[in-house]
């Protein structure tokens, strides 16, 4: 594409401006929760080209690209959510759990609920045509170790224990750590025992199920009291997590979150805000019987029921939260 001069621009680039306006209008279809943070510059555009463009055009194109990625990413999460709801309609209201299908261990040798890892859950849906391998890679993906599985085997997958009887391809991977290649961008609700009632078509507008992944959270501090209200402060393990580059500014997390009723919110903060009684954010009950707002990407250890939302990518699974190993970047 030709470079813009400081005085004029090409018809192709004029079309890009029109597309920019269309993308900005389209993004209004995604619900946005208030937050903070300056939008990051787009890394896709070569610096030498941007330097030749008028500043207002640079900003418009960058915002348009970011808006287009966010919108497509939101539609991907919505697509996964809708596929899970359709699955539940034919599965007694429950979202897919590989352990319920591979009872003869034809696909993997893991015992029982240990089969319910992120990779296996998504692979079951891919194998049955509910979602595609492409849908599992975010339009806004920034991790070079997360790529589309271009070799997914729908017939007699060689990675299975008994390929002819396999119920999914175990070659589909979620683990992107230690220079491995993962085939999924998105986090999901941990399906441990206390959360199983939510691993279903509850149609709840407050229960998060699938989302952009977030940084590893070390702790959540509550400050305040019942009378004045509470504020929540999140401490992450890494200040330079790649997840901060998926959407928004590099200093704060922003992301799309899909809920039990199928809608997707674009959230501009990782910590909860508001009051429990407002019922605008999921809450959980402590062992002392007090209710607090739930941090979606953190397992609060004072949760009485073990049912608080905890979204992540899990490479091991089981009945208890301690059986699940989350990974972060």
C-alpha positions in Angstrom: 0.0 0.0 0.0 1.3 3.5 -0.9 2.4 5.8 1.9 0.4 8.8 2.8 2.1 12.2 2.4 1.5 15.0 4.9 -0.9 16.7 2.5 -3.0 13.9 0.9 -4.0 10.3 1.2 -5.0 7.6 -1.3 -8.5 6.3 -2.0 -7.6 3.0 -0.3 -6.7 4.9 2.9 -9.8 7.0 2.6 -11.7 3.7 2.5 -9.9 2.7 5.7 -11.2 5.9 7.4 -14.7 5.0 6.4 -14.2 1.5 7.7 -12.8 3.1 10.9 -16.1 4.9 11.5 -18.1 1.8 10.8 -16.0 -0.3 13.2 -16.5 2.4 15.9 -20.2 2.3 15.4 -20.3 -1.5 15.4 -18.4 -1.8 18.7 -21.4 -0.1 20.4 -23.1 -3.5 20.3 -20.8 -4.7 23.0 -21.7 -3.8 26.5 -18.9 -1.8 28.3 -18.3 -1.7 32.0 -16.6 1.5 33.2 -12.9 1.5 34.0 -9.7 3.4 33.3 -6.6 3.3 31.2 -5.3 4.8 28.1 -5.6 2.7 25.0 -2.3 1.1 23.8 -0.8 2.0 20.4 -1.4 -0.7 17.8 1.6 -2.9 17.2 0.4 -4.2 13.8 1.2 -1.0 11.9 4.9 -0.4 10.9 6.3 2.7 12.6 7.7 4.1 9.4 4.3 4.2 7.8 2.6 5.8 10.8 5.3 8.5 10.8 4.3 9.5 7.3 0.6 9.9 8.3 -1.2 12.9 9.8 -1.6 12.4 13.6 -5.4 12.5 13.5 -5.4 9.8 10.8 -2.9 7.6 12.8 -5.2 7.8 15.8 -8.3 7.0 13.8 -6.8 4.0 12.1 -5.3 2.7 15.4 -8.7 3.0 17.2 -10.5 1.4 14.3 -8.1 -1.6 14.3 -8.4 -2.0 18.1 -12.2 -1.7 17.9 -12.4 -4.3 15.1 -10.2 -6.7 17.0 -12.3 -6.2 20.2 -15.5 -6.7 18.3 -14.3 -9.9 16.6 -12.9 -11.2 19.9 -16.3 -10.5 21.6 -18.1 -12.4 18.8 -15.7 -15.3 19.2 -16.5 -15.5 23.0 -20.2 -15.2 22.2 -19.9 -18.0 19.7 -18.2 -20.3 22.2 -20.9 -19.4 24.8 -23.8 -20.1 22.4 -22.3 -23.4 21.4 -22.0 -24.4 25.0 -25.6 -23.5 25.6 -26.7 -25.5 22.6 -24.7 -28.4 23.9 -26.4 -28.1 27.3 -29.8 -28.2 25.6 -28.9 -31.7 24.5 -27.0 -32.7 27.6 -29.5 -32.4 30.5 -28.6 -28.7 30.8 -24.9 -29.3 31.4 -21.9 -27.9 29.6 -19.5 -30.5 28.2 -17.3 -32.5 30.6 -15.1 -35.0 28.8 -15.1 -37.3 31.9 -18.7 -38.0 31.3 -18.2 -39.3 27.8 -14.8 -41.1 27.8 -15.8 -43.6 30.5 -14.0 -46.4 28.8 -10.8 -44.5 28.6 -10.7 -44.8 24.8 -9.5 -41.3 24.3 -7.1 -40.5 27.2 -5.9 -42.6 30.1 -6.6 -40.0 32.8 -9.0 -41.2 35.4 -12.5 -39.6 35.9 -12.6 -35.9 36.3 -8.9 -35.5 35.6 -10.0 -35.6 32.0 -11.8 -32.2 32.4 -8.9 -30.0 31.3 -9.3 -26.9 29.1 -7.8 -28.7 26.1 -10.1 -31.7 26.4 -13.2 -29.6 27.0 -12.6 -27.5 23.8 -11.5 -30.6 21.8 -14.7 -32.4 22.6 -16.6 -29.4 21.2 -14.4 -29.2 18.1 -14.6 -33.0 17.4 -18.4 -32.7 17.5 -18.5 -29.7 15.2 -19.8 -27.3 17.8 -16.8 -24.9 17.4 -13.8 -24.6 15.1 -10.1 -24.6 15.9 -10.0 -21.1 14.5 -12.6 -19.8 16.9 -10.4 -20.8 19.8 -7.7 -18.2 18.8 -8.6 -14.7 19.7 -8.5 -12.0 17.0 -6.5 -10.0 19.5 -4.0 -12.7 20.4 -0.5 -11.4 21.4 1.3 -14.6 22.5 3.4 -16.1 19.7 3.1 -19.5 21.4 -0.7 -19.6 20.9 -1.7 -20.7 17.4 -4.5 -22.4 15.5 -4.3 -26.2 15.5 -3.9 -26.8 11.8 -3.5 -30.5 12.2 -6.6 -31.4 14.2 -7.7 -35.0 13.5 -11.4 -35.6 13.3 -11.0 -39.3 12.3 -9.0 -41.8 14.3 -6.8 -39.2 16.1 -3.4 -40.8 16.5 -2.9 -39.2 20.0 -5.9 -41.2 21.4 -5.5 -44.4 23.3 -7.8 -46.2 20.9 -8.1 -44.0 17.8 -11.0 -45.8 16.3 -13.1 -45.2 19.4 -11.8 -41.7 20.3 -14.3 -39.0 21.3 -11.9 -36.1 20.6 -8.4 -35.4 19.4 -6.0 -35.3 22.5 -3.5 -33.6 20.2 -5.3 -30.3 20.7 -3.3 -28.4 23.4 -3.9 -25.6 25.7 -0.5 -25.4 27.4 1.6 -22.5 26.0 4.2 -22.5 28.8 7.9 -23.6 28.5 7.9 -22.8 24.7 5.1 -25.2 24.0 2.4 -24.3 21.5 -1.1 -23.9 22.8 -4.2 -23.9 20.6 -6.5 -21.8 22.7 -6.7 -18.1 23.8 -9.6 -18.1 26.2 -10.2 -18.7 29.9 -13.3 -20.5 31.2 -14.9 -21.3 34.6 -13.1 -24.0 36.5 -15.5 -27.0 36.6 -14.6 -28.2 40.1 -17.2 -29.7 42.4 -18.5 -26.4 44.0 -18.8 -24.8 40.6 -20.5 -27.6 38.7 -24.0 -26.0 39.3 -22.7 -23.0 37.3 -21.2 -25.3 34.6 -24.6 -25.4 33.1 -27.2 -23.3 31.2 -28.2 -21.2 34.2 -28.9 -18.2 31.9 -27.5 -16.0 34.7 -26.4 -12.5 33.6 -23.9 -12.4 36.5 -22.1 -15.7 36.2 -19.0 -15.5 34.0 -18.3 -18.6 31.9 -15.8 -17.8 29.1 -13.5 -14.8 28.7 -10.2 -13.3 27.6 -7.6 -14.7 30.0 -6.2 -12.4 32.7 -2.9 -12.1 34.6 -2.2 -14.4 37.5 -3.6 -12.8 40.7 -1.6 -13.1 43.9 -4.1 -11.6 46.3 -7.2 -9.5 46.6 -7.5 -7.0 49.4 -10.8 -5.6 50.7 -10.8 -2.2 52.3 -13.7 -0.5 54.0 -16.7 -1.7 56.0 -20.4 -2.6 55.5 -21.5 1.0 56.3 -19.2 2.9 54.0 -18.8 0.1 51.4 -15.9 -1.9 50.2 -13.1 -1.4 47.7 -11.1 -4.2 46.2 -7.5 -4.0 45.3 -5.9 -6.7 43.1 -2.2 -7.6 43.1 -0.9 -9.5 40.1 2.1 -11.7 39.9 3.6 -10.0 36.9 3.4 -6.3 35.9 4.3 -7.1 32.3 1.8 -9.9 31.7 1.0 -10.4 28.0 -2.7 -10.4 28.9 -2.4 -6.6 29.4 -1.7 -6.3 25.7 -4.7 -8.1 24.4 -7.0 -5.1 24.8 -6.5 -1.6 26.2 -3.5 -0.1 27.9 -0.4 -2.1 28.8 -0.7 -1.0 32.5 -4.2 -2.4 33.2 -6.3 -5.4 32.1 -9.3 -5.0 29.9 -11.2 -7.9 28.3 -14.4 -9.5 27.0 -16.3 -11.7 29.5 -19.1 -14.0 28.4 -21.9 -14.7 30.9 -24.4 -17.5 31.5 -27.2 -15.8 29.6 -25.0 -15.6 26.5 -24.2 -11.8 26.6 -20.7 -10.5 26.5 -19.4 -7.4 28.5 -16.2 -5.6 27.7 -14.7 -5.0 31.1 -12.1 -2.3 31.8 -11.0 -3.4 35.2 -10.0 -6.7 36.8 -11.1 -5.9 40.3 -14.8 -5.9 41.3 -16.6 -2.6 42.0 -19.9 -1.6 43.5 -22.1 -3.0 46.3 -23.4 -6.6 46.8 -26.9 -5.3 47.2 -26.8 -3.6 43.7 -26.7 -7.1 42.2 -24.6 -5.9 39.3 -21.6 -8.1 40.1 -21.4 -11.7 41.2 -21.0 -12.2 45.0 -19.9 -15.1 47.1 -20.5 -16.0 50.8 -17.6 -16.4 53.3 -17.4 -19.0 56.0 -18.6 -16.3 58.4 -21.7 -15.7 56.3 -20.7 -12.4 54.9 -21.1 -11.5 51.2 -18.5 -9.9 49.1 -18.1 -9.2 45.4 -16.2 -11.9 43.5 -13.0 -11.4 41.6 -13.6 -13.5 38.5 -10.0 -14.7 37.9 -9.1 -15.5 41.5 -10.2 -18.3 43.9 -11.1 -16.7 47.2 -9.9 -19.0 49.9 -12.6 -17.8 52.4 -15.4 -19.0 50.1 -17.8 -21.2 52.1 -19.1 -23.2 49.2 -16.1 -23.2 46.9 -18.5 -21.8 44.2 -17.0 -18.4 43.5 -16.1 -17.7 39.9 -12.6 -18.7 39.0 -11.7 -18.4 35.3 -8.5 -19.6 33.7 -6.8 -22.0 31.4 -6.3 -25.4 33.2 -3.8 -28.1 32.2 -4.8 -30.5 35.0 -8.3 -31.1 36.4 -10.3 -33.1 39.0 -13.0 -32.7 41.6 -11.3 -30.2 43.9 -9.9 -26.8 43.1 -6.5 -28.0 44.2 -6.6 -30.6 41.3 -6.6 -27.8 38.8 -3.4 -26.2 37.5 -3.8 -22.8 35.9 -1.3 -21.3 33.5 -0.7 -17.6 32.8 1.4 -15.4 30.5 
